[in-house]
Amino acid sequence: MVTSTATARVLIVEDDPDLASFEAQMLARAGYDTRIAPTGQDGLNLVKDYKPEVVLLDIGLPDMSGLDVCTQIAESADSYILMVSGHSSEDMKLTGLGLGADDFITKPFSGNELVARIGSFLRRRERSKSRDQDGRLQLGDVALVRDLHALEREDRSISLTALEFRLLWFLGEADGRLLTRAQILERVWNDVSGVPTRVVDVHVAALRKKLNEIGAALQIASVRGIGYRLDKP
């Protein structure tokens, strides 16, 4: 993947031509390669062909909800998703983040804030790559496989969203230590300002369901009011 902002690809899914142009200009000045998709379907098509590191995704699109686009990208692509909306309610943020978005930015925003948010995604990716040399993390009776974004146990495999993968990897690296929700938000969601801690619970519940589906003995244990840890068999 990318090693510098000069080669990083950012897909802008935005139907407002003035806003899309502003976003593209600010990102181009920062050294990013950008493409613009004016509809949700155009965005989904470009995700497959362009393979962006980051998708800047507006919620209000003319052909489909940006939330539906977010769900499909989170399930099929290894891209960070920065959602854009004129709504700043906690429920809206929880919905987007619960569907797989990594961050949420509310209109109006400055070009500097936009560039900083996207830069933080790429720095996090590089830090993760530097810790992960073989792309595989064994966790008790299951293994996380980065290239496949999958959880494997014996001859069974189940796909994880990009965010679920990063969350389980972070818990696995902690080697049984208790991680607070704040620590998880800082590492997995990149210390997003205003992200409700409940979003961690949503993704932990999804991971528990997938661990159960694959028959794993590995458990994500909760400590009431504090956070989570992995209990290996």
Steps between C-alpha positions, in 0.01 A plus 500: 500500500609861533817623660447874453221748438640558150373159387192471723169462319189675631157442349252786548137387481312829489214627281556872574746602227624808690572305818656211307725747314604667827584164660695384194700824481594491869605136480695552176694782664590259781637252245213254475370337183122550486199385303143632526183291483172699486275206593510207737514244219784688331681490832454126542626439146808716557581328828550178303710655221680785677560319834522813716670507835236746624140562392352841579130413500204737516187361667256683274538362146251523211463130420544323833578567864863556586439265793425217256814586305697496827373152583603359163845659507566386858410142409699479177795740502806579709434874503462748782161673483459864601130586496382853424166638619319816591357318802697495822267293722643213702248259348621583150862448602418171670318379191788581265769370731297190575482422127877512461600866462830591664435868558229761464544861393218754517440777249628767486864404549831654401737361242767469768276283718417278204867449410588431865229236539608315186869527589430340837345196327810444289742541791299242690518260206878535483537441875288188469707373205824554691372278782363238262768328294336173400138613488381231740419508870427177689243540777450173681307267270446762226721714279453844350619517139560854377511436125159334513355715779379173640481301819607136454453192714614162369328469160244772565525871417281806549547846354534808721439862412809721498400654832418165664839373389688795651304471825568129545866544402543772764336282766723212393818705521409589859551131588222478757544846652187700572450785253272789586250628249701822481816306410312308233353817352843664494666213314222355284300817434808724516384700804202646315361803679139449595474129418271341760664217694190287435618448143769269640228282652323475163810363327592269787151347474554443127837335564355274769236383256763412237720322755196292595418427135848359440488296821793679664586446864650850504283739702477879522443561869345822626576681823194703589549872462863467389566308180600167346769234488559180306482170688686231306416131553 
